[in-house]
């Protein structure tokens, strides 16, 4: 995996979100075109990998820029 993708379990651990809540948020990001979701199996266990898209990266960078502008940083 590269720095632009992460397994569902990693994201859940880092955010402290519940699996259900995280699933809903990822689905919203997917519908917006910000992430791609790839589902497969690893050792007979489901494996979900989320990868940020170019559109998602641009939206995030704009969000950070706007936030800095708002905070006058």
CHARMM-style PDB file with segment names, atoms N, HN, CA, C and O in Angstrom:
ATOM      1  N   UNK     1       0.835  -1.195   0.000  1.00  0.00      PROA
ATOM      2  CA  UNK     1       0.000   0.000   0.000  1.00  0.00      PROA
ATOM      3  C   UNK     1       0.873   1.249   0.000  1.00  0.00      PROA
ATOM      4  O   UNK     1       1.967   1.264   0.564  1.00  0.00      PROA
ATOM      5  N   UNK     2       0.372   2.281  -0.635  1.00  0.00      PROA
ATOM      6  HN  UNK     2      -0.517   2.270  -1.093  1.00  0.00      PROA
ATOM      7  CA  UNK     2       1.096   3.546  -0.666  1.00  0.00      PROA
ATOM      8  C   UNK     2       0.528   4.494   0.388  1.00  0.00      PROA
ATOM      9  O   UNK     2      -0.373   4.127   1.142  1.00  0.00      PROA
ATOM     10  N   UNK     3       1.050   5.692   0.431  1.00  0.00      PROA
ATOM     11  HN  UNK     3       1.782   5.990  -0.182  1.00  0.00      PROA
ATOM     12  CA  UNK     3       0.587   6.673   1.405  1.00  0.00      PROA
ATOM     13  C   UNK     3      -0.796   7.213   1.083  1.00  0.00      PROA
ATOM     14  O   UNK     3      -1.393   7.902   1.910  1.00  0.00      PROA
ATOM     15  N   UNK     4      -1.312   6.918  -0.089  1.00  0.00      PROA
ATOM     16  HN  UNK     4      -0.827   6.358  -0.761  1.00  0.00      PROA
ATOM     17  CA  UNK     4      -2.613   7.441  -0.476  1.00  0.00      PROA
ATOM     18  C   UNK     4      -3.733   6.416  -0.301  1.00  0.00      PROA
ATOM     19  O   UNK     4      -4.866   6.653  -0.719  1.00  0.00      PROA
ATOM     20  N   UNK     5      -3.416   5.278   0.317  1.00  0.00      PROA
ATOM     21  HN  UNK     5      -2.496   5.085   0.657  1.00  0.00      PROA
ATOM     22  CA  UNK     5      -4.444   4.280   0.565  1.00  0.00      PROA
ATOM     23  C   UNK     5      -4.243   3.652   1.933  1.00  0.00      PROA
ATOM     24  O   UNK     5      -3.138   3.641   2.475  1.00  0.00      PROA
ATOM     25  N   UNK     6      -5.338   3.130   2.482  1.00  0.00      PROA
ATOM     26  HN  UNK     6      -6.236   3.139   2.042  1.00  0.00      PROA
ATOM     27  CA  UNK     6      -5.266   2.522   3.804  1.00  0.00      PROA
ATOM     28  C   UNK     6      -6.375   1.490   3.947  1.00  0.00      PROA
ATOM     29  O   UNK     6      -7.440   1.604   3.341  1.00  0.00      PROA
ATOM     30  N   UNK     7      -6.099   0.486   4.759  1.00  0.00      PROA
ATOM     31  HN  UNK     7      -5.233   0.393   5.252  1.00  0.00      PROA
ATOM     32  CA  UNK     7      -7.105  -0.528   5.048  1.00  0.00      PROA
ATOM     33  C   UNK     7      -8.155   0.052   5.984  1.00  0.00      PROA
ATOM     34  O   UNK     7      -7.866   0.920   6.807  1.00  0.00      PROA
ATOM     35  N   UNK     8      -9.366  -0.439   5.845  1.00  0.00      PROA
ATOM     36  HN  UNK     8      -9.601  -1.145   5.176  1.00  0.00      PROA
ATOM     37  CA  UNK     8     -10.489  -0.002   6.664  1.00  0.00      PROA
ATOM     38  C   UNK     8     -10.155  -0.108   8.150  1.00  0.00      PROA
ATOM     39  O   UNK     8     -10.435   0.813   8.918  1.00  0.00      PROA
ATOM     40  N   UNK     9      -9.555  -1.230   8.556  1.00  0.00      PROA
ATOM     41  HN  UNK     9      -9.327  -1.978   7.933  1.00  0.00      PROA
ATOM     42  CA  UNK     9      -9.257  -1.423   9.977  1.00  0.00      PROA
ATOM     43  C   UNK     9      -8.251  -0.382  10.486  1.00  0.00      PROA
ATOM     44  O   UNK     9      -8.358   0.071  11.626  1.00  0.00      PROA
ATOM     45  N   UNK    10      -7.292  -0.007   9.664  1.00  0.00      PROA
ATOM     46  HN  UNK    10      -7.205  -0.375   8.739  1.00  0.00      PROA
ATOM     47  CA  UNK    10      -6.316   1.017  10.039  1.00  0.00      PROA
ATOM     48  C   UNK    10      -7.018   2.359  10.246  1.00  0.00      PROA
ATOM     49  O   UNK    10      -6.778   3.048  11.237  1.00  0.00      PROA
ATOM     50  N   UNK    11      -7.881   2.719   9.306  1.00  0.00      PROA
ATOM     51  HN  UNK    11      -8.076   2.160   8.501  1.00  0.00      PROA
ATOM     52  CA  UNK    11      -8.607   3.989   9.417  1.00  0.00      PROA
ATOM     53  C   UNK    11      -9.478   3.983  10.664  1.00  0.00      PROA
ATOM     54  O   UNK    11      -9.533   4.975  11.392  1.00  0.00      PROA
ATOM     55  N   UNK    12     -10.158   2.873  10.912  1.00  0.00      PROA
ATOM     56  HN  UNK    12     -10.114   2.067  10.321  1.00  0.00      PROA
ATOM     57  CA  UNK    12     -11.024   2.771  12.093  1.00  0.00      PROA
ATOM     58  C   UNK    12     -10.219   2.952  13.374  1.00  0.00      PROA
ATOM     59  O   UNK    12     -10.639   3.676  14.276  1.00  0.00      PROA
ATOM     60  N   UNK    13      -9.065   2.298  13.457  1.00  0.00      PROA
ATOM     61  HN  UNK    13      -8.723   1.709  12.724  1.00  0.00      PROA
ATOM     62  CA  UNK    13      -8.217   2.412  14.649  1.00  0.00      PROA
ATOM     63  C   UNK    13      -7.716   3.838  14.844  1.00  0.00      PROA
ATOM     64  O   UNK    13      -7.726   4.350  15.963  1.00  0.00      PROA
ATOM     65  N   UNK    14      -7.281   4.479  13.770  1.00  0.00      PROA
ATOM     66  HN  UNK    14      -7.273   4.063  12.861  1.00  0.00      PROA
ATOM     67  CA  UNK    14      -6.708   5.827  13.867  1.00  0.00      PROA
ATOM     68  C   UNK    14      -7.757   6.891  14.171  1.00  0.00      PROA
ATOM     69  O   UNK    14      -7.460   7.884  14.834  1.00  0.00      PROA
ATOM     70  N   UNK    15      -8.978   6.689  13.692  1.00  0.00      PROA
ATOM     71  HN  UNK    15      -9.220   5.881  13.153  1.00  0.00      PROA
ATOM     72  CA  UNK    15     -10.020   7.697  13.906  1.00  0.00      PROA
ATOM     73  C   UNK    15     -10.841   7.444  15.166  1.00  0.00      PROA
ATOM     74  O   UNK    15     -11.461   8.362  15.702  1.00  0.00      PROA
ATOM     75  N   UNK    16     -10.845   6.202  15.635  1.00  0.00      PROA
ATOM     76  HN  UNK    16     -10.341   5.456  15.200  1.00  0.00      PROA
ATOM     77  CA  UNK    16     -11.674   5.861  16.793  1.00  0.00      PROA
ATOM     78  C   UNK    16     -13.148   5.752  16.439  1.00  0.00      PROA
ATOM     79  O   UNK    16     -13.996   5.680  17.328  1.00  0.00      PROA
ATOM     80  N   UNK    17     -13.456   5.738  15.164  1.00  0.00      PROA
ATOM     81  HN  UNK    17     -12.767   5.796  14.442  1.00  0.00      PROA
ATOM     82  CA  UNK    17     -14.845   5.635  14.714  1.00  0.00      PROA
ATOM     83  C   UNK    17     -15.331   4.197  14.825  1.00  0.00      PROA
ATOM     84  O   UNK    17     -14.538   3.255  14.807  1.00  0.00      PROA
ATOM     85  N   UNK    18     -16.634   4.045  14.939  1.00  0.00      PROA
ATOM     86  HN  UNK    18     -17.277   4.811  14.954  1.00  0.00      PROA
ATOM     87  CA  UNK    18     -17.196   2.700  14.906  1.00  0.00      PROA
ATOM     88  C   UNK    18     -17.175   2.221  13.455  1.00  0.00      PROA
ATOM     89  O   UNK    18     -17.111   3.027  12.527  1.00  0.00      PROA
ATOM     90  N   UNK    19     -17.228   0.915  13.272  1.00  0.00      PROA
ATOM     91  HN  UNK    19     -17.280   0.260  14.026  1.00  0.00      PROA
ATOM     92  CA  UNK    19     -17.213   0.364  11.919  1.00  0.00      PROA
ATOM     93  C   UNK    19     -18.412   0.871  11.116  1.00  0.00      PROA
ATOM     94  O   UNK    19     -18.282   1.200   9.937  1.00  0.00      PROA
ATOM     95  N   UNK    20     -19.573   0.932  11.757  1.00  0.00      PROA
ATOM     96  HN  UNK    20     -19.679   0.665  12.714  1.00  0.00      PROA
ATOM     97  CA  UNK    20     -20.780   1.386  11.063  1.00  0.00      PROA
ATOM     98  C   UNK    20     -20.690   2.839  10.642  1.00  0.00      PROA
ATOM     99  O   UNK    20     -21.032   3.181   9.510  1.00  0.00      PROA
ATOM    100  N   UNK    21     -20.232   3.698  11.544  1.00  0.00      PROA
ATOM    101  HN  UNK    21     -19.954   3.419  12.464  1.00  0.00      PROA
ATOM    102  CA  UNK    21     -20.109   5.112  11.231  1.00  0.00      PROA
ATOM    103  C   UNK    21     -19.079   5.334  10.142  1.00  0.00      PROA
ATOM    104  O   UNK    21     -19.303   6.118   9.221  1.00  0.00      PROA
ATOM    105  N   UNK    22     -17.951   4.648  10.244  1.00  0.00      PROA
ATOM    106  HN  UNK    22     -17.768   4.011  10.993  1.00  0.00      PROA
ATOM    107  CA  UNK    22     -16.897   4.799   9.243  1.00  0.00      PROA
ATOM    108  C   UNK    22     -17.384   4.335   7.872  1.00  0.00      PROA
ATOM    109  O   UNK    22     -17.075   4.961   6.858  1.00  0.00      PROA
ATOM    110  N   UNK    23     -18.138   3.250   7.841  1.00  0.00      PROA
ATOM    111  HN  UNK    23     -18.389   2.742   8.664  1.00  0.00      PROA
ATOM    112  CA  UNK    23     -18.682   2.751   6.568  1.00  0.00      PROA
ATOM    113  C   UNK    23     -19.550   3.800   5.898  1.00  0.00      PROA
ATOM    114  O   UNK    23     -19.472   4.003   4.686  1.00  0.00      PROA
ATOM    115  N   UNK    24     -20.382   4.468   6.696  1.00  0.00      PROA
ATOM    116  HN  UNK    24     -20.446   4.304   7.680  1.00  0.00      PROA
ATOM    117  CA  UNK    24     -21.265   5.512   6.159  1.00  0.00      PROA
ATOM    118  C   UNK    24     -20.433   6.663   5.606  1.00  0.00      PROA
ATOM    119  O   UNK    24     -20.713   7.161   4.515  1.00  0.00      PROA
ATOM    120  N   UNK    25     -19.413   7.088   6.346  1.00  0.00      PROA
ATOM    121  HN  UNK    25     -19.185   6.683   7.231  1.00  0.00      PROA
ATOM    122  CA  UNK    25     -18.583   8.213   5.905  1.00  0.00      PROA
ATOM    123  C   UNK    25     -17.800   7.862   4.640  1.00  0.00      PROA
ATOM    124  O   UNK    25     -17.679   8.686   3.733  1.00  0.00      PROA
ATOM    125  N   UNK    26     -17.274   6.652   4.582  1.00  0.00      PROA
ATOM    126  HN  UNK    26     -17.372   5.983   5.319  1.00  0.00      PROA
ATOM    127  CA  UNK    26     -16.529   6.224   3.394  1.00  0.00      PROA
ATOM    128  C   UNK    26     -17.450   6.169   2.189  1.00  0.00      PROA
ATOM    129  O   UNK    26     -17.050   6.547   1.088  1.00  0.00      PROA
ATOM    130  N   UNK    27     -18.671   5.707   2.379  1.00  0.00      PROA
ATOM    131  HN  UNK    27     -18.996   5.399   3.273  1.00  0.00      PROA
ATOM    132  CA  UNK    27     -19.631   5.652   1.272  1.00  0.00      PROA
ATOM    133  C   UNK    27     -19.923   7.057   0.752  1.00  0.00      PROA
ATOM    134  O   UNK    27     -20.049   7.249  -0.457  1.00  0.00      PROA
ATOM    135  N   UNK    28     -20.032   8.039   1.641  1.00  0.00      PROA
ATOM    136  HN  UNK    28     -19.930   7.883   2.623  1.00  0.00      PROA
ATOM    137  CA  UNK    28     -20.260   9.421   1.222  1.00  0.00      PROA
ATOM    138  C   UNK    28     -19.065   9.948   0.419  1.00  0.00      PROA
ATOM    139  O   UNK    28     -19.242  10.607  -0.606  1.00  0.00      PROA
ATOM    140  N   UNK    29     -17.856   9.655   0.889  1.00  0.00      PROA
ATOM    141  HN  UNK    29     -17.712   9.120   1.721  1.00  0.00      PROA
ATOM    142  CA  UNK    29     -16.652  10.085   0.170  1.00  0.00      PROA
ATOM    143  C   UNK    29     -16.556   9.404  -1.192  1.00  0.00      PROA
ATOM    144  O   UNK    29     -16.123  10.012  -2.170  1.00  0.00      PROA
ATOM    145  N   UNK    30     -16.959   8.147  -1.245  1.00  0.00      PROA
ATOM    146  HN  UNK    30     -17.311   7.653  -0.450  1.00  0.00      PROA
ATOM    147  CA  UNK    30     -16.946   7.398  -2.506  1.00  0.00      PROA
ATOM    148  C   UNK    30     -17.931   8.021  -3.497  1.00  0.00      PROA
ATOM    149  O   UNK    30     -17.595   8.226  -4.664  1.00  0.00      PROA
ATOM    150  N   UNK    31     -19.143   8.320  -3.034  1.00  0.00      PROA
ATOM    151  HN  UNK    31     -19.416   8.154  -2.086  1.00  0.00      PROA
ATOM    152  CA  UNK    31     -20.158   8.923  -3.908  1.00  0.00      PROA
ATOM    153  C   UNK    31     -19.721  10.294  -4.409  1.00  0.00      PROA
ATOM    154  O   UNK    31     -20.075  10.691  -5.519  1.00  0.00      PROA
ATOM    155  N   UNK    32     -18.952  11.021  -3.595  1.00  0.00      PROA
ATOM    156  HN  UNK    32     -18.664  10.698  -2.693  1.00  0.00      PROA
ATOM    157  CA  UNK    32     -18.448  12.343  -3.998  1.00  0.00      PROA
ATOM    158  C   UNK    32     -17.271  12.230  -4.957  1.00  0.00      PROA
ATOM    159  O   UNK    32     -16.851  13.226  -5.545  1.00  0.00      PROA
ATOM    160  N   UNK    33     -16.737  11.021  -5.118  1.00  0.00      PROA
ATOM    161  HN  UNK    33     -17.079  10.212  -4.640  1.00  0.00      PROA
ATOM    162  CA  UNK    33     -15.594  10.823  -6.011  1.00  0.00      PROA
ATOM    163  C   UNK    33     -14.258  11.081  -5.349  1.00  0.00      PROA
ATOM    164  O   UNK    33     -13.241  11.208  -6.031  1.00  0.00      PROA
ATOM    165  N   UNK    34     -14.248  11.162  -4.010  1.00  0.00      PROA
ATOM    166  HN  UNK    34     -15.074  11.059  -3.456  1.00  0.00      PROA
ATOM    167  CA  UNK    34     -13.015  11.473  -3.286  1.00  0.00      PROA
ATOM    168  C   UNK    34     -12.182  10.247  -2.946  1.00  0.00      PROA
ATOM    169  O   UNK    34     -10.971  10.363  -2.757  1.00  0.00      PROA
ATOM    170  N   UNK    35     -12.806   9.072  -2.863  1.00  0.00      PROA
ATOM    171  HN  UNK    35     -13.790   8.978  -3.016  1.00  0.00      PROA
ATOM    172  CA  UNK    35     -12.064   7.845  -2.581  1.00  0.00      PROA
ATOM    173  C   UNK    35     -12.560   6.719  -3.476  1.00  0.00      PROA
ATOM    174  O   UNK    35     -13.707   6.714  -3.924  1.00  0.00      PROA
ATOM    175  N   UNK    36     -11.674   5.773  -3.724  1.00  0.00      PROA
ATOM    176  HN  UNK    36     -10.742   5.777  -3.360  1.00  0.00      PROA
ATOM    177  CA  UNK    36     -12.020   4.517  -4.380  1.00  0.00      PROA
ATOM    178  C   UNK    36     -11.978   3.451  -3.304  1.00  0.00      PROA
ATOM    179  O   UNK    36     -11.114   3.483  -2.428  1.00  0.00      PROA
ATOM    180  N   UNK    37     -12.902   2.510  -3.365  1.00  0.00      PROA
ATOM    181  HN  UNK    37     -13.604   2.485  -4.077  1.00  0.00      PROA
ATOM    182  CA  UNK    37     -12.961   1.445  -2.372  1.00  0.00      PROA
ATOM    183  C   UNK    37     -12.806   0.114  -3.090  1.00  0.00      PROA
ATOM    184  O   UNK    37     -13.568  -0.209  -4.001  1.00  0.00      PROA
ATOM    185  N   UNK    38     -11.809  -0.650  -2.665  1.00  0.00      PROA
ATOM    186  HN  UNK    38     -11.190  -0.388  -1.925  1.00  0.00      PROA
ATOM    187  CA  UNK    38     -11.568  -1.972  -3.233  1.00  0.00      PROA
ATOM    188  C   UNK    38     -11.776  -3.022  -2.154  1.00  0.00      PROA
ATOM    189  O   UNK    38     -11.138  -2.984  -1.102  1.00  0.00      PROA
ATOM    190  N   UNK    39     -12.677  -3.961  -2.427  1.00  0.00      PROA
ATOM    191  HN  UNK    39     -13.196  -3.992  -3.282  1.00  0.00      PROA
ATOM    192  CA  UNK    39     -12.977  -5.017  -1.461  1.00  0.00      PROA
ATOM    193  C   UNK    39     -12.465  -6.340  -2.013  1.00  0.00      PROA
ATOM    194  O   UNK    39     -12.669  -6.670  -3.181  1.00  0.00      PROA
ATOM    195  N   UNK    40     -11.792  -7.088  -1.140  1.00  0.00      PROA
ATOM    196  HN  UNK    40     -11.626  -6.819  -0.191  1.00  0.00      PROA
ATOM    197  CA  UNK    40     -11.264  -8.398  -1.513  1.00  0.00      PROA
ATOM    198  C   UNK    40     -11.192  -9.251  -0.251  1.00  0.00      PROA
ATOM    199  O   UNK    40     -11.790  -8.918   0.773  1.00  0.00      PROA
ATOM    200  N   UNK    41     -10.464 -10.339  -0.335  1.00  0.00      PROA
ATOM    201  HN  UNK    41      -9.979 -10.609  -1.167  1.00  0.00      PROA
ATOM    202  CA  UNK    41     -10.261 -11.199   0.821  1.00  0.00      PROA
ATOM    203  C   UNK    41      -8.780 -11.439   1.035  1.00  0.00      PROA
ATOM    204  O   UNK    41      -8.008 -11.540   0.082  1.00  0.00      PROA
ATOM    205  N   UNK    42      -8.393 -11.530   2.298  1.00  0.00      PROA
ATOM    206  HN  UNK    42      -9.020 -11.448   3.072  1.00  0.00      PROA
ATOM    207  CA  UNK    42      -7.021 -11.836   2.674  1.00  0.00      PROA
ATOM    208  C   UNK    42      -7.100 -12.903   3.750  1.00  0.00      PROA
ATOM    209  O   UNK    42      -7.643 -12.662   4.828  1.00  0.00      PROA
ATOM    210  N   UNK    43      -6.562 -14.080   3.466  1.00  0.00      PROA
ATOM    211  HN  UNK    43      -6.120 -14.275   2.590  1.00  0.00      PROA
ATOM    212  CA  UNK    43      -6.624 -15.204   4.399  1.00  0.00      PROA
ATOM    213  C   UNK    43      -8.054 -15.488   4.834  1.00  0.00      PROA
ATOM    214  O   UNK    43      -8.306 -15.707   6.019  1.00  0.00      PROA
ATOM    215  N   UNK    44      -8.990 -15.488   3.897  1.00  0.00      PROA
ATOM    216  HN  UNK    44      -8.785 -15.310   2.935  1.00  0.00      PROA
ATOM    217  CA  UNK    44     -10.414 -15.765   4.127  1.00  0.00      PROA
ATOM    218  C   UNK    44     -11.127 -14.707   4.955  1.00  0.00      PROA
ATOM    219  O   UNK    44     -12.233 -14.950   5.438  1.00  0.00      PROA
ATOM    220  N   UNK    45     -10.520 -13.540   5.129  1.00  0.00      PROA
ATOM    221  HN  UNK    45      -9.621 -13.343   4.737  1.00  0.00      PROA
ATOM    222  CA  UNK    45     -11.158 -12.431   5.839  1.00  0.00      PROA
ATOM    223  C   UNK    45     -11.380 -11.290   4.859  1.00  0.00      PROA
ATOM    224  O   UNK    45     -10.554 -11.054   3.977  1.00  0.00      PROA
ATOM    225  N   UNK    46     -12.496 -10.579   5.014  1.00  0.00      PROA
ATOM    226  HN  UNK    46     -13.166 -10.770   5.731  1.00  0.00      PROA
ATOM    227  CA  UNK    46     -12.732  -9.433   4.128  1.00  0.00      PROA
ATOM    228  C   UNK    46     -11.642  -8.377   4.298  1.00  0.00      PROA
ATOM    229  O   UNK    46     -11.183  -8.114   5.410  1.00  0.00      PROA
ATOM    230  N   UNK    47     -11.243  -7.788   3.202  1.00  0.00      PROA
ATOM    231  HN  UNK    47     -11.615  -8.002   2.298  1.00  0.00      PROA
ATOM    232  CA  UNK    47     -10.234  -6.731   3.220  1.00  0.00      PROA
ATOM    233  C   UNK    47     -10.766  -5.569   2.389  1.00  0.00      PROA
ATOM    234  O   UNK    47     -11.022  -5.713   1.194  1.00  0.00      PROA
ATOM    235  N   UNK    48     -10.926  -4.427   3.031  1.00  0.00      PROA
ATOM    236  HN  UNK    48     -10.718  -4.310   4.002  1.00  0.00      PROA
ATOM    237  CA  UNK    48     -11.389  -3.221   2.349  1.00  0.00      PROA
ATOM    238  C   UNK    48     -10.261  -2.204   2.373  1.00  0.00      PROA
ATOM    239  O   UNK    48      -9.741  -1.856   3.434  1.00  0.00      PROA
ATOM    240  N   UNK    49      -9.891  -1.735   1.193  1.00  0.00      PROA
ATOM    241  HN  UNK    49     -10.313  -2.017   0.331  1.00  0.00      PROA
ATOM    242  CA  UNK    49      -8.825  -0.736   1.067  1.00  0.00      PROA
ATOM    243  C   UNK    49      -9.413   0.511   0.425  1.00  0.00      PROA
ATOM    244  O   UNK    49     -10.056   0.446  -0.623  1.00  0.00      PROA
ATOM    245  N   UNK    50      -9.183   1.641   1.068  1.00  0.00      PROA
ATOM    246  HN  UNK    50      -8.660   1.695   1.919  1.00  0.00      PROA
ATOM    247  CA  UNK    50      -9.658   2.931   0.568  1.00  0.00      PROA
ATOM    248  C   UNK    50      -8.473   3.703   0.018  1.00  0.00      PROA
ATOM    249  O   UNK    50      -7.408   3.763   0.633  1.00  0.00      PROA
ATOM    250  N   UNK    51      -8.677   4.289  -1.146  1.00  0.00      PROA
ATOM    251  HN  UNK    51      -9.541   4.241  -1.645  1.00  0.00      PROA
ATOM    252  CA  UNK    51      -7.605   5.044  -1.798  1.00  0.00      PROA
ATOM    253  C   UNK    51      -8.146   6.405  -2.212  1.00  0.00      PROA
ATOM    254  O   UNK    51      -9.201   6.500  -2.838  1.00  0.00      PROA
ATOM    255  N   UNK    52      -7.417   7.454  -1.859  1.00  0.00      PROA
ATOM    256  HN  UNK    52      -6.559   7.377  -1.351  1.00  0.00      PROA
ATOM    257  CA  UNK    52      -7.844   8.801  -2.220  1.00  0.00      PROA
ATOM    258  C   UNK    52      -7.644   9.006  -3.723  1.00  0.00      PROA
ATOM    259  O   UNK    52      -6.657   8.550  -4.299  1.00  0.00      PROA
ATOM    260  N   UNK    53      -8.587   9.692  -4.336  1.00  0.00      PROA
ATOM    261  HN  UNK    53      -9.389  10.062  -3.867  1.00  0.00      PROA
ATOM    262  CA  UNK    53      -8.500   9.987  -5.766  1.00  0.00      PROA
ATOM    263  C   UNK    53      -7.847  11.349  -5.956  1.00  0.00      PROA
ATOM    264  O   UNK    53      -7.640  12.087  -4.993  1.00  0.00      PROA
ATOM    265  N   UNK    54      -7.529  11.673  -7.192  1.00  0.00      PROA
ATOM    266  HN  UNK    54      -7.697  11.073  -7.974  1.00  0.00      PROA
ATOM    267  CA  UNK    54      -6.969  12.999  -7.491  1.00  0.00      PROA
ATOM    268  C   UNK    54      -7.973  14.075  -7.088  1.00  0.00      PROA
ATOM    269  O   UNK    54      -7.590  15.108  -6.537  1.00  0.00      PROA
ATOM    270  N   UNK    55      -9.242  13.839  -7.357  1.00  0.00      PROA
ATOM    271  HN  UNK    55      -9.553  13.000  -7.804  1.00  0.00      PROA
ATOM    272  CA  UNK    55     -10.296  14.783  -6.973  1.00  0.00      PROA
ATOM    273  C   UNK    55     -10.354  14.922  -5.452  1.00  0.00      PROA
ATOM    274  O   UNK    55     -10.538  16.024  -4.935  1.00  0.00      PROA
ATOM    275  N   UNK    56     -10.199  13.818  -4.743  1.00  0.00      PROA
ATOM    276  HN  UNK    56     -10.050  12.922  -5.162  1.00  0.00      PROA
ATOM    277  CA  UNK    56     -10.206  13.851  -3.285  1.00  0.00      PROA
ATOM    278  C   UNK    56      -9.024  14.616  -2.726  1.00  0.00      PROA
ATOM    279  O   UNK    56      -9.161  15.371  -1.764  1.00  0.00      PROA
ATOM    280  N   UNK    57      -7.871  14.422  -3.326  1.00  0.00      PROA
ATOM    281  HN  UNK    57      -7.759  13.808  -4.108  1.00  0.00      PROA
ATOM    282  CA  UNK    57      -6.669  15.141  -2.884  1.00  0.00      PROA
ATOM    283  C   UNK    57      -6.835  16.642  -3.102  1.00  0.00      PROA
ATOM    284  O   UNK    57      -6.489  17.441  -2.232  1.00  0.00      PROA
ATOM    285  N   UNK    58      -7.366  17.022  -4.264  1.00  0.00      PROA
ATOM    286  HN  UNK    58      -7.647  16.372  -4.970  1.00  0.00      PROA
ATOM    287  CA  UNK    58      -7.586  18.440  -4.556  1.00  0.00      PROA
ATOM    288  C   UNK    58      -8.580  19.048  -3.572  1.00  0.00      PROA
ATOM    289  O   UNK    58      -8.374  20.164  -3.094  1.00  0.00      PROA
ATOM    290  N   UNK    59      -9.653  18.327  -3.267  1.00  0.00      PROA
ATOM    291  HN  UNK    59      -9.820  17.421  -3.656  1.00  0.00      PROA
ATOM    292  CA  UNK    59     -10.656  18.828  -2.326  1.00  0.00      PROA
ATOM    293  C   UNK    59     -10.054  18.990  -0.935  1.00  0.00      PROA
ATOM    294  O   UNK    59     -10.338  19.965  -0.240  1.00  0.00      PROA
ATOM    295  N   UNK    60      -9.222  18.031  -0.532  1.00  0.00      PROA
ATOM    296  HN  UNK    60      -8.991  17.239  -1.096  1.00  0.00      PROA
ATOM    297  CA  UNK    60      -8.598  18.112   0.787  1.00  0.00      PROA
ATOM    298  C   UNK    60      -7.630  19.291   0.853  1.00  0.00      PROA
ATOM    299  O   UNK    60      -7.616  20.032   1.836  1.00  0.00      PROA
ATOM    300  N   UNK    61      -6.825  19.464  -0.188  1.00  0.00      PROA
ATOM    301  HN  UNK    61      -6.837  18.862  -0.987  1.00  0.00      PROA
ATOM    302  CA  UNK    61      -5.882  20.578  -0.219  1.00  0.00      PROA
ATOM    303  C   UNK    61      -6.609  21.918  -0.183  1.00  0.00      PROA
ATOM    304  O   UNK    61      -6.154  22.855   0.473  1.00  0.00      PROA
ATOM    305  N   UNK    62      -7.731  22.012  -0.881  1.00  0.00      PROA
ATOM    306  HN  UNK    62      -8.101  21.251  -1.414  1.00  0.00      PROA
ATOM    307  CA  UNK    62      -8.533  23.240  -0.846  1.00  0.00      PROA
ATOM    308  C   UNK    62      -9.096  23.450   0.555  1.00  0.00      PROA
ATOM    309  O   UNK    62      -9.100  24.576   1.054  1.00  0.00      PROA
ATOM    310  N   UNK    63      -9.565  22.397   1.188  1.00  0.00      PROA
ATOM    311  HN  UNK    63      -9.562  21.483   0.783  1.00  0.00      PROA
ATOM    312  CA  UNK    63     -10.096  22.487   2.548  1.00  0.00      PROA
ATOM    313  C   UNK    63      -9.028  23.017   3.505  1.00  0.00      PROA
ATOM    314  O   UNK    63      -9.304  23.908   4.308  1.00  0.00      PROA
ATOM    315  N   UNK    64      -7.818  22.477   3.424  1.00  0.00      PROA
ATOM    316  HN  UNK    64      -7.594  21.754   2.771  1.00  0.00      PROA
ATOM    317  CA  UNK    64      -6.729  22.917   4.296  1.00  0.00      PROA
ATOM    318  C   UNK    64      -6.392  24.384   4.012  1.00  0.00      PROA
ATOM    319  O   UNK    64      -6.197  25.167   4.942  1.00  0.00      PROA
ATOM    320  N   UNK    65      -6.325  24.754   2.740  1.00  0.00      PROA
ATOM    321  HN  UNK    65      -6.484  24.118   1.985  1.00  0.00      PROA
ATOM    322  CA  UNK    65      -6.026  26.143   2.366  1.00  0.00      PROA
ATOM    323  C   UNK    65      -7.103  27.077   2.915  1.00  0.00      PROA
ATOM    324  O   UNK    65      -6.785  28.121   3.484  1.00  0.00      PROA
ATOM    325  N   UNK    66      -8.368  26.712   2.749  1.00  0.00      PROA
ATOM    326  HN  UNK    66      -8.627  25.863   2.287  1.00  0.00      PROA
ATOM    327  CA  UNK    66      -9.470  27.550   3.230  1.00  0.00      PROA
ATOM    328  C   UNK    66      -9.442  27.642   4.756  1.00  0.00      PROA
ATOM    329  O   UNK    66      -9.701  28.703   5.323  1.00  0.00      PROA
ATOM    330  N   UNK    67      -9.133  26.546   5.404  1.00  0.00      PROA
ATOM    331  HN  UNK    67      -8.923  25.684   4.943  1.00  0.00      PROA
ATOM    332  CA  UNK    67      -9.070  26.543   6.870  1.00  0.00      PROA
ATOM    333  C   UNK    67      -7.950  27.457   7.361  1.00  0.00      PROA
ATOM    334  O   UNK    67      -8.140  28.234   8.297  1.00  0.00      PROA
ATOM    335  N   UNK    68      -6.783  27.360   6.726  1.00  0.00      PROA
ATOM    336  HN  UNK    68      -6.628  26.729   5.966  1.00  0.00      PROA
ATOM    337  CA  UNK    68      -5.665  28.241   7.090  1.00  0.00      PROA
ATOM    338  C   UNK    68      -6.042  29.709   6.874  1.00  0.00      PROA
ATOM    339  O   UNK    68      -5.725  30.562   7.703  1.00  0.00      PROA
ATOM    340  N   UNK    69      -6.707  29.995   5.778  1.00  0.00      PROA
ATOM    341  HN  UNK    69      -6.965  29.302   5.105  1.00  0.00      PROA
ATOM    342  CA  UNK    69      -7.130  31.357   5.486  1.00  0.00      PROA
ATOM    343  C   UNK    69      -8.090  31.850   6.554  1.00  0.00      PROA
ATOM    344  O   UNK    69      -7.990  32.987   7.015  1.00  0.00      PROA
ATOM    345  N   UNK    70      -9.004  31.006   6.937  1.00  0.00      PROA
ATOM    346  HN  UNK    70      -9.085  30.082   6.562  1.00  0.00      PROA
ATOM    347  CA  UNK    70      -9.987  31.362   7.974  1.00  0.00      PROA
ATOM    348  C   UNK    70      -9.302  31.628   9.309  1.00  0.00      PROA
ATOM    349  O   UNK    70      -9.666  32.553  10.035  1.00  0.00      PROA
ATOM    350  N   UNK    71      -8.311  30.808   9.618  1.00  0.00      PROA
ATOM    351  HN  UNK    71      -8.015  30.056   9.028  1.00  0.00      PROA
ATOM    352  CA  UNK    71      -7.604  30.941  10.888  1.00  0.00      PROA
ATOM    353  C   UNK    71      -6.477  31.975  10.814  1.00  0.00      PROA
ATOM    354  O   UNK    71      -5.846  32.289  11.824  1.00  0.00      PROA
ATOM    355  N   UNK    72      -6.233  32.496   9.620  1.00  0.00      PROA
ATOM    356  HN  UNK    72      -6.746  32.241   8.800  1.00  0.00      PROA
ATOM    357  CA  UNK    72      -5.163  33.481   9.395  1.00  0.00      PROA
ATOM    358  C   UNK    72      -3.788  32.908   9.746  1.00  0.00      PROA
ATOM    359  O   UNK    72      -2.960  33.585  10.354  1.00  0.00      PROA
ATOM    360  N   UNK    73      -3.556  31.650   9.355  1.00  0.00      PROA
ATOM    361  HN  UNK    73      -4.229  31.099   8.861  1.00  0.00      PROA
ATOM    362  CA  UNK    73      -2.288  30.978   9.638  1.00  0.00      PROA
ATOM    363  C   UNK    73      -1.343  31.163   8.479  1.00  0.00      PROA
ATOM    364  OT1 UNK    73      -0.215  30.673   8.517  1.00  0.00      PROA
TER     365      UNK     73
END
